């Protein structure tokens, strides 16, 4: 894509994926941002998940809050989210 097209999409917003219609399946969208050190954030439309990877592709750290605080995510029955 041309830089001007990307700039316009970022300014105006865009949709990834498509809802299904009668007789036509939709498509699952996915947005992935990868850092040069292997860290990444992935948003998957298929299941609504947001994935985090840390440096060198290792499991991501927690979601950092204001002033260095953090948010802990727990899964089923209080187990750490995995």
N, CA and C of each residue as an Amber inpcrd file, in Angstrom:
protein
   246
   0.8360000  -1.1880000   0.0000000   0.0000000   0.0000000   0.0000000
   0.8770000   1.2470000   0.0000000   0.3820000   2.2710000  -0.6190000
   1.1110000   3.5430000  -0.6370000   1.0230000   4.1990000   0.7320000
   2.0580000   4.9700000   1.0640000   2.0930000   5.6590000   2.3480000
   0.8720000   6.5500000   2.5220000   0.4630000   7.2450000   1.4720000
  -0.7000000   8.1330000   1.5820000  -1.9730000   7.3510000   1.9170000
  -2.1080000   6.1330000   1.3680000  -3.2710000   5.3020000   1.6750000
  -3.2540000   4.8600000   3.1370000  -2.0820000   4.4610000   3.6160000
  -1.9470000   4.0330000   5.0050000  -2.2240000   5.2000000   5.9440000
  -1.6710000   6.3670000   5.6470000  -1.9150000   7.5510000   6.4710000
  -3.4090000   7.8660000   6.5440000  -4.1050000   7.7650000   5.4180000
  -5.5440000   8.0460000   5.3800000  -6.3080000   7.0370000   6.2350000
  -5.9630000   5.7480000   6.1320000  -6.6390000   4.7280000   6.9280000
  -6.4230000   4.9600000   8.4170000  -5.2000000   5.3250000   8.8050000
  -4.9240000   5.5590000  10.2140000  -5.6770000   6.7750000  10.7380000
  -5.8390000   7.7740000   9.9010000  -6.5550000   8.9850000  10.3080000
  -8.0590000   8.7370000  10.4050000  -8.6240000   8.0480000   9.4310000
 -10.0730000   7.8590000   9.3440000 -10.5660000   6.5830000  10.0110000
  -9.6810000   5.6410000  10.2720000 -10.0630000   4.3530000  10.8290000
 -10.2700000   3.3210000   9.7300000 -10.2280000   2.0640000  10.0980000
 -10.4090000   0.9840000   9.1290000 -10.8910000  -0.2660000   9.8470000
 -11.4160000  -1.2060000   9.0860000 -11.9230000  -2.4660000   9.6140000
 -11.1350000  -3.6030000   8.9920000 -10.8030000  -4.5920000   9.8210000
 -10.1270000  -5.7900000   9.3350000 -11.1010000  -6.9420000   9.5240000
 -11.3930000  -7.6690000   8.4670000 -12.3700000  -8.7490000   8.5290000
 -13.7270000  -8.2590000   8.0470000 -14.6950000  -9.1640000   8.0720000
 -16.0230000  -8.8310000   7.5530000 -17.0580000  -9.7270000   8.2060000
 -18.1560000  -9.1320000   8.6670000 -19.2560000  -9.9160000   9.2390000
 -19.9320000 -10.7250000   8.1410000 -20.4150000 -11.9110000   8.4920000
 -21.1140000 -12.7400000   7.5200000 -22.4830000 -12.1750000   7.1800000
 -22.9760000 -12.5630000   6.0260000 -24.3100000 -12.1790000   5.5620000
 -25.0320000 -13.4600000   5.1630000 -26.3560000 -13.4340000   5.0720000
 -27.0700000 -14.6400000   4.6680000 -26.4960000 -15.2250000   3.3700000
 -26.0840000 -16.4800000   3.4400000 -25.5410000 -17.1590000   2.2700000
 -24.0770000 -16.8760000   1.9900000 -23.4390000 -16.0650000   2.8310000
 -22.0280000 -15.7440000   2.6070000 -21.3050000 -15.7050000   3.9470000
 -20.2420000 -16.4890000   4.0570000 -19.4380000 -16.4850000   5.2760000
 -18.6780000 -15.1790000   5.4070000 -18.4280000 -14.7530000   6.6410000
 -17.5830000 -13.5930000   6.9030000 -16.1220000 -14.0200000   6.9110000
 -15.2450000 -13.0860000   7.1870000 -13.8260000 -13.3910000   7.3100000
 -13.3280000 -12.8630000   8.6480000 -12.4360000 -13.6230000   9.2950000
 -11.8520000 -13.2110000  10.5670000 -10.7230000 -12.2280000  10.3120000
 -10.7380000 -11.1170000  11.0330000  -9.6740000 -10.1320000  10.9200000
  -8.5800000 -10.3900000  11.9420000  -7.3890000  -9.8800000  11.6670000
  -6.2560000 -10.0280000  12.5780000  -5.3380000  -8.8310000  12.3810000
  -4.9030000  -8.2470000  13.4950000  -3.9400000  -7.1540000  13.4500000
  -2.7480000  -7.5870000  14.2860000  -1.5560000  -7.4900000  13.7190000
  -0.3430000  -7.9040000  14.4180000   0.6990000  -6.8110000  14.2710000
   1.2790000  -6.4150000  15.3980000   2.3450000  -5.4230000  15.4010000
   3.5570000  -6.0920000  16.0270000   4.6510000  -6.1770000  15.2640000
   5.8480000  -6.8820000  15.7180000   7.0020000  -5.9010000  15.8430000
   7.6570000  -5.9230000  17.0040000   8.8340000  -5.0880000  17.2210000
  10.0830000  -5.7740000  16.7030000  11.1240000  -5.0060000  16.4410000
  12.3540000  -5.5860000  15.8920000  13.0340000  -6.5340000  16.8720000
  12.6880000  -6.4530000  18.1720000  13.2830000  -7.3550000  19.1580000
  12.4650000  -8.6250000  19.3580000  11.3920000  -8.8050000  18.5780000
  10.5560000  -9.9930000  18.6880000   9.3190000  -9.7980000  19.5440000
   9.2100000  -8.6570000  20.2170000   7.9970000  -8.3920000  20.9920000
   6.8410000  -8.1650000  20.0180000   5.6190000  -8.4750000  20.4560000
   4.4790000  -8.3490000  19.5460000   3.1730000  -8.1980000  20.3090000
   2.1990000  -7.6000000  19.6430000   0.8170000  -7.5180000  20.1040000
  -0.0410000  -8.0300000  18.9540000  -0.9500000  -8.9470000  19.2530000
  -1.8140000  -9.5170000  18.2250000  -3.2640000  -9.4120000  18.6930000
  -4.1240000  -8.9070000  17.8410000  -5.5600000  -8.8520000  18.1130000
  -6.2290000  -9.7570000  17.0830000  -6.9560000 -10.7750000  17.5610000
  -7.6010000 -11.7360000  16.6670000  -9.1100000 -11.5740000  16.7140000
  -9.7010000 -11.3550000  15.5590000 -11.1490000 -11.2280000  15.4730000
 -11.8720000 -12.5470000  15.6500000 -11.2070000 -13.6630000  15.3650000
 -11.8520000 -14.9750000  15.4420000 -12.3840000 -15.2650000  16.8360000
 -11.6060000 -14.8910000  17.8630000 -12.0270000 -15.1770000  19.2320000
 -11.9860000 -13.9540000  20.1450000 -11.6550000 -12.8000000  19.5940000
 -11.6200000 -11.5740000  20.3820000 -10.4470000 -11.4780000  21.3280000
  -9.4200000 -12.3040000  21.1150000  -8.2850000 -12.3060000  22.0310000
  -7.2510000 -11.2530000  21.6610000  -6.4860000 -10.8420000  22.6700000
  -5.3560000  -9.9440000  22.4900000  -4.1510000 -10.6680000  23.0640000
  -3.1710000 -10.9590000  22.2310000  -1.9890000 -11.6830000  22.6720000
  -0.7880000 -10.7690000  22.7960000   0.0770000 -11.0590000  23.7550000
   1.2960000 -10.2850000  23.9760000   2.4930000 -11.2130000  23.9630000
   3.5590000 -10.7950000  23.3140000   4.8260000 -11.5180000  23.3510000
   5.8980000 -10.5310000  23.7590000   6.7960000 -10.9800000  24.6040000
   7.8870000 -10.1260000  25.0500000   9.0830000 -10.2190000  24.1270000
  10.1940000  -9.6720000  24.5750000  11.4320000  -9.6710000  23.8000000
  11.7920000 -11.0890000  23.3760000  12.3060000 -11.2450000  22.1830000
  12.7120000 -12.5280000  21.6030000  11.5580000 -13.5210000  21.4980000
  10.3120000 -13.0150000  21.4500000   9.1530000 -13.8790000  21.2820000
   8.7300000 -14.6230000  22.5310000   9.3240000 -14.3150000  23.6950000
   8.9540000 -14.9870000  24.9420000   7.6060000 -14.4590000  25.4110000
   6.9980000 -15.1670000  26.3730000   5.7090000 -14.7300000  26.9100000
   5.7840000 -13.2850000  27.3390000   4.7420000 -12.5400000  27.0180000
   4.7100000 -11.1130000  27.3190000   4.5320000 -10.8200000  28.7910000
   5.0050000  -9.6630000  29.1950000   4.7960000  -9.2090000  30.5610000
   3.3590000  -8.7540000  30.7140000   2.9450000  -8.4410000  31.9180000
   1.5810000  -7.9860000  32.1660000   1.3100000  -6.6560000  31.4970000
   0.0560000  -6.2660000  31.5220000  -0.3380000  -4.9820000  30.9540000
  -0.0220000  -3.9250000  31.9960000   0.8770000  -3.0200000  31.6700000
   1.3030000  -2.0170000  32.6390000   0.2930000  -0.8970000  32.7550000
  -0.0070000  -0.5320000  33.9760000  -0.9220000   0.5660000  34.2370000
  -0.1680000   1.8510000  34.5010000  -0.8700000   2.8600000  34.9150000
  -0.3060000   4.1800000  35.1900000   0.7180000   4.0960000  36.3210000
   1.7840000   4.8690000  36.2060000   2.8270000   4.9660000  37.2330000
   3.4300000   3.6190000  37.5970000   3.5850000   2.7400000  36.6180000
   4.2550000   1.4610000  36.8530000   3.3960000   0.4010000  37.5000000
   2.1260000   0.6930000  37.7780000   1.2340000  -0.3330000  38.3110000
   0.9750000  -1.3790000  37.2490000   0.3570000  -2.4710000  37.6040000
   0.0690000  -3.4880000  36.6020000  -1.3300000  -4.0480000  36.7980000
  -1.8210000  -4.6890000  35.7680000  -3.1270000  -5.3310000  35.7860000
  -2.8750000  -6.8260000  35.6470000  -3.3760000  -7.6140000  36.5740000
  -3.2090000  -9.0580000  36.5170000  -4.4660000  -9.6670000  35.9200000
  -4.2820000 -10.5890000  34.9960000  -5.4040000 -11.2480000  34.3430000
  -5.4790000 -12.6790000  34.8550000  -6.6500000 -13.0730000  35.3380000
  -6.8470000 -14.4300000  35.8310000  -7.7950000 -15.1680000  34.9070000
  -7.5210000 -16.4550000  34.7070000  -8.3490000 -17.2790000  33.8430000
  -9.4220000 -18.0140000  34.6290000  -9.8820000 -19.1140000  34.0840000
 -10.9320000 -19.9140000  34.6860000 -10.5610000 -20.3340000  36.1020000
 -11.5000000 -20.2540000  37.0080000 -11.3210000 -20.6450000  38.4100000
 -10.1660000 -19.9170000  39.0860000  -9.8780000 -18.6900000  38.6650000
  -8.8480000 -17.8870000  39.3080000  -7.4270000 -18.2080000  38.8940000
  -7.2340000 -19.1680000  37.9730000  -5.8830000 -19.5030000  37.5140000
  -5.3430000 -18.3650000  36.6620000  -4.0280000 -18.1610000  36.6870000
  -3.4310000 -17.1180000  35.8540000  -3.8030000 -17.3550000  34.4030000
  -4.1900000 -16.2830000  33.7060000  -4.6140000 -16.3980000  32.3110000
  -3.5290000 -16.9980000  31.4330000  -3.8770000 -17.9890000  30.6510000
  -2.9180000 -18.6240000  29.7440000  -3.6030000 -18.9680000  28.4520000
